[in-house]
Amino acid sequence: MTDPDPLQLSFADAAGGAGDGRATEELGLGETTFVVVDLETTGMRAGEDHIIEIGAVRVRGGIEEGRFSELVDPGMPLPSVISDLTGITDADLEGAPQLGTVLPRFLEFARGAVWVAHNAPFDMGFLRASCGQLGLRWPAPTVVDTLQLARRLLDRRRTGSFRLGDLAAYVGADVTPNHRALDDAAATVDVLHHLIERLAGHSVETVGELEHFTPDVDPVLREKKALIADAPHSPGVYVFRGAAGEPLYIGTAVDLRRRLLQYFTGADPRRRMKEMVMLAESVDVAECAHGMEAEVREARMLAAARPPYNRQRKEPGRGWYLTAPTKKAGPRVSRTAVGDDAIGPFRTRNAAQATKDALSLDSESFPAIAEEMREGGAALIERLIDDVTAAAEAGRYRRAAFLRDITADLIIALDSRQKLGALAAVPQLQAAFPDGRGGWNLAVVRHGRLAAAGRSPRGANAAHVASLLCESAETVIPGDGPYLGANHHELRVVHNWLLRDEVRIGPTDAPWTSPAQGAGRWREWALAALAARKS
């Protein structure tokens, strides 16, 4: 039975996400069950062409545990090129079961295993598309691609190529690949076992290390993996710290252990990240209820710590604003949004200054223009766009480009202000989204800030859990400025999460609205203008 909707809305049961096939990172390769799969199809396009044969071999510790082999009726005549390649004919498929019967059998055969395929994106693409077409839950297994692994481990001058036939001959496979699913899967098993033996020389012993393996990783980097020995498989925030305990880098992940492993296996190609890991002496983790809470906590920690290796979002919540005139000075460009009349945030000081000059803002004109922008700014933006068009039609292309850039910056800033300000104005709203295991992730947002986060597992009374979460949520007292004291970056994180397709918005204490004649209607124009500026 579907769990109750925590927000009393009507929508389907939460489904999807990681399934039973995802192995734990610590599982040794000798203890891991692999299902090596191969498909034969009517063509190369997943979602359009059809599976005609599934073959798979289940192995563990080098010992075969079972085989799966089924022909599939595609419901159409086979292309002659496919029959010539595979030897499968229409007569062979006559009376064969359809995919709706075969695929659930295969999913059950492969349950709980790490999936393996040669050129895995092809096979996984067909299997995943077929699950979607049949309404079956995609198990999201851990997948090993023997083609990519062979390219990392083997010398092409010795193998001849990385095609399955050449690799099978190179490793002395018992079966010769012949474009039949089960035989090709059996040959891939021998290739996999040979590659696992090669991995031992690179100190790769677990599923996690195999999944993220890249050759020629500094041994010191691998040894530092001990820093994350206790990292859990859960959403959260992580902090790399230096010798004095100072934060070097802050990040977030939906699976802390899986993400952190990538720093020690060479999977992250960024040079500065390798440098950071070599300097790190400890790694702290903070578990969170779900990804939304993790991103919000990251935003708050970045604002407080400003670690040196975080290039992006190093100063979250900061932008450039045009602020109201005072008795001593006219409108100013400022790092802080002072008062409800502040115009921004602009991404750069130059953009804010250029907008001030283009609008001829002074002490007399600022209040009226700020009021117009609060109400939406449609008339002002239309005037600016008309000026851009007029300049271009008059052949004043430099002037047109100058006005275009100013107008685009203003639209982006005003759109951001209107959307985030509208969210900050809502005293409280509730949100829920599927956790991928049949339960619900829950959030309480007050004045744009995450006030509480939690989970309702499958089978629980989600509506009751949501009500308890509201009762225990943090009290948020609105402050001053266009965002009522909320951090601009945190607001954007929450706003973007709430707009996701899978998120359901529940009872709100006030309408969450934006101006009907707001800047958002010109956002596409502004993005095109910014792209033109870059080119």
Secondary structure, 3 states (H helix, E strand, C coil): CCCCCCCCCCCCCCCCCCCCCCCCCCCEHHHCEEEEEEEEECCCCCCCCCEEEEEEEEEECCEEEEEEEEECCCCCCCCHHHHHHHCCCHHHHCCCCCHHHHHHHHHHHCCCCEEEECCHHHHHHHHHHHHHHHCCCCCCCCEEEHHHHHHHHCCHHHHCCCCHHHHHHHHCCCCCCCCCHHHHHHHHHHHHHHHHHHHHCCCCCEHHHHHCCCCCCCHHHHHHHHHHCCCCCCCEEEEEECCCCCEEEEEEECCHHHHHHCCCCCCCCCHHHHHHHHHCCEEEEEECCCHHHHHHHHHHHHHHHCCCCCCCCCCCCCCEEEECCCCCCCCEEECCCCCCCCEEEECCHHHHHHHHHHCCCCCCCHHHHHHHHHCCCHHHHHHHHHHHHHHHHCCCHHHHHHHHHHHHHHHHHHHHHHHHHHHHCCCCEEEEEECCCCCEEEEEEECCEEEEEEEECCCCCHHHHHHHHHHHCCCCCCCCCCCCCCCHHHHHHHHHHHCCCCCEEEEECCCCCCCCCCHHHHHHHHHHHHHHHHC
